[in-house]
Amino acid sequence: MNHMNVEFTDYADTSYRLAEQKAAQYFASLYMQVMEKTYVPALTKDIQLWKRNHVRHHKWLSFFSRGRRKPDTRDYHRYIGWLNYTGKLDDYLDRSVSYIYMRDLGKALDSPDTQTRIQHVVADIKKHLIHSTAAKRGDQPEYMSLAGFYRWAQKEGIETAAIWVIDKLKNVSSHIPKEMNAEQSQRKLIKIIVGVVLHVIEEMDDETAPAERARRLDEAIRLGFSYGLTYPFIDDLLDSQVLTAHEKEQYSRMIRTALLTGFVPEISGWAGNNMDFIQYVHSELRDAFEYIKGLQRPETQKTFFEQSYVFFHSQDMDRAKDLSNANYTNEELYIPIILKSSSSRLIVRSVISAPKDEGFDDRTFFYGIYNQLADDFADIFDDRRDGAVTPYTYYLKYHKQRSDLINPYELYWTVISNLIHNVYQSDIKTREVILDRAINGLKRCKERLGNEKYNEIMEIFASGNPEFHRLIGQMVRKAEDVDFFDKLLRDQMNTFLKNDQREKEDFQDTIKTVRDQINNLLQIPKNTGSPPMKEPLIDSANYSLEGDGKRIRPILTWVMGVNEYGLNASAIAPLLRSLEYMHTASLIFDDLPSQDNASTRRGRPTLHQVHNSATAELTGLFLIQKAINEQASLDQFDAKIVLSLMQYSAGKAEDMCMGQAMDLHSKGKALTLEQLNMMCFYKTGVAFEASLVMPAILAQVNEPEIAALKKFAYHAGIAFQIKDDLLDLEGDLLVLGKPARQDTQNNSSTFVSILGQEGARKEMWEHYCLAMEALKEVPRNIAFLKHLLNYMVSRER
């Protein structure tokens, strides 16, 4: 590695200068085309041909055909259904997949082999869309869910990588500072992972053995995450105001050192409020860097470091620009953009150690600036607000006093003309896809900004060549069939992440608020005239109830009863108390020396440790009787319904006793997975089921919905227990509130002891998926249950 150290340090500046020279030559060519306006006649002819398939004259009778009107794209399933119904779905997917092959995979669309691959992908996507649209109308697309992703991973045999990246994404999301856009960071990171996976899939064929395919996809997910981590923790972090100017300089120096030497330097001389955050980021990026480096072949390692350095250095130069500086040359504005926009995609192939492909390298190099100019145009007002220097913000500020500045909007169309005619040799399919994308981008921009803002910027940027820009304006207003699937996915992802975050916050607020309310309900009062011997039992019961319990069961009952079924909160208060009394009693019995012999519960000594086993046993019996008494106090409901509820509750209490008995008899024995599932459901799952079903009984919900809730509870309960088993192995006493490794000491059969740690994780996610699938059978969208399940499998206590 010392040789590599010297080599990369020596060649880094040379590599950048060579890349800069290539970018300068490309820019000089574009500059000449802008000056000579050669793009205008070329693109005018292209658009006249293109519009034949996109501008139609509708007959007036068509306006009365309401059933065929285009739905809002935000209604995902209805929109896909409409595309299929009108016969537009094939073309829609063809241009979308073609664009991905051209932009992300660097393919030439005139290649017969590429066209064959595209048609296969289109057919697969269409089949999936039609099936999912018919089966899941109104739901979020399956690919947006953790369950959908894990099911795909199971099909490919890469569950371990899927679980790893789910945990990693959750961890990163929880560490994004509030000054940064967590949703955007997540979306970028996921996009990079998907991009790397697509590259790897494209490198394989039908002859690839399943085991090899699984190995490469596993690597692709980890590589995608490792590379994608640079976006939130380098690009976005350095663009944000999280770090001070001094910290940014120090941080950039560390990154530069890693790229020049091949080693991540240790943190030194860092102090201040951001220390903990930087330590976390440093640890994650170091692991990511080492993982990528470790998979590089000797012949690709040099390329990887060179391209990474070009990417980082060009970004650093671009980031250092100040909008108040009126003296930047066109070359200073555009050459770093050409470098960073192309190298960001070129790195992907070196990350996966793909073989050298000159055609890919050239096409990707010339294509990058097109995407960057399109993105910068869409973000022009946000960038101006943030004081960021982009070709558009700079031109907006200085175009009146700097006649030498290139109009970036003109350069954008010049790049498009150059791509169509010089890079892709006037290929008809390429022309179609690029113009589709360009017009779609302007349509989306106009819709997002509104007519007033859009027209405001167009008056500046489209002021020259009025006839050409009038034609563009007509296409923006009139052209049809220019939508793209990846944009639909992006919009859906943005909506999903925003809704998910809002639902998560609502979930957390509900947990906190309702938990506080329930805690205030639980204390058992000492009534005047109570027998003296009853008071110690009440004290013991209250001691157990006062612990730091999660109160999941009564919270779940409150949410279902009040929020979903519209029951009165005060009317079901006795039911909430009964559930927690019954649950606390079960914990007291579980902790006894004759059973689990636990010393700590809910962060405090167990009841038999504070008093003795006899007192603990009597207290448990006392709480069970109090629970029955509370259920009998549900006096605002019909007596027959309350009686039905009590019968159901008694049956579930019997099941819990059976589950604990099974647990005691299994100590020292090797259970089968089927036996463990049964024991686990009786011990844990029945309590979740009761929390869901008892409010449903009071609300007189129909039987099919109750059956779906029972199925959800079964799988959620097992997933919860598996997580408990994993926490018993991995957890910390201070976080758990009870001793870790209790199962090992008690010689108990657990999911970990039967399946191993990795097998237990897979089984947990299997039951997670089955629980989520059961929720789809419930005729109401209960976001709380989705987030409760997410909490169950991701909790730390």
Disulfide bonds with the S-S distance in Angstrom:
none
